[in-house]
Amino acid sequence: MTLPHQDIDGRVGHRVFFTPPWEAIWSTYAARRHSLAEATAEYERLVRGYKELGYQIIVLPRTSVNDRVEQILRELHAQPTRA
C-alpha cells in the first residue's frame, strides 16, 4: 500500500517535531516513566537517531501550546524539505 505523500523510501514525511523536556513545567506523577534527567537523555538520543536516519528535526519552542500549534501548522504548510 502506498500513502498519498509516501516517498520512494517509504517515508510519509521527512520532518519530525520534537518538544524538549522543559524544567519549568516538569512535574512527577505515577504514569511518567522518566525523571527530568532521564527524559533529557532520551530526548537527545531520539534527536540524534532521527538525524542519522535523515530526518529534518524541528524543535518546538518552550512557549504556549497555541504558539506550538501555530508553528506546526506553518511548518506543515511550508514547502516540504529533505534533510
N, C-alpha and C positions, 0 to 999 in steps of 0.2 A: 504494500500500500504506500502511496506517495501522498504526502500532505501538500496543500496548495503552494506553500512557500518553502518546501523542502529543497535543500541544496543537493548537489551531486554526492556529497559525503554523508548524506542522511540527516544533516542538521536542519532544524526548522529556523534557527536564527544563530547569529554569531555574537550577540551581545548578551551579557549576563549582568544583572543588577545585584549589587551587594549592599547590605546595610551593616556597617561595622558595629561591634559592641560599643555601647555608649555608657560610660561610667555614671554620668549624671542622672540617668534614669534607670540604672540597673537595680533590680531587686531579686531576692532569692525566694523561691517558693517550691513546693514539693515536686511539681512537674518539670522544673528546669533541670536539665542534665548537667550543665557546666557552671563552674564558678566563672567570674569575670575573666580571670587569667586563662582558664581553660577555653573559654569562648573566644578570647582574643587569639590564642594559638590556633584554634580550629579555623577561625576566620582567615588568618594568614595562610594556613595550609591550603584552604579551598581556593583563595585568590591565586596562589602560586600554581596550583594544579590546573585551574581553568585557563590561566595564561599559557601554560605549557601545552595545553590542548588547542591553542589558537583562538580562544575566545577573546572578545573585547570586553574588558571589565569596566563597568560603570559603577562607581562608588557613590551612593546616595549621601547627601549631606546630613549632618546632625541638625535637623530642623524639624518643623512640624510635619505631621502626616500629610496634610494638604499640600505642603510645598514639595514633599517627596513624590506624591501622586502627580503633581504638575510636571515635575522633571521627567518622570517615567513616560508620561503622555507625550511630552516634547520629544524625547528620545525615540519613541516608537513611531512618531510621525516624521522623524528626520530620515534622510536618505540612508538606507542600510549600508553599513561599512564592514569590511573584512579586516581582521586583525593582521 
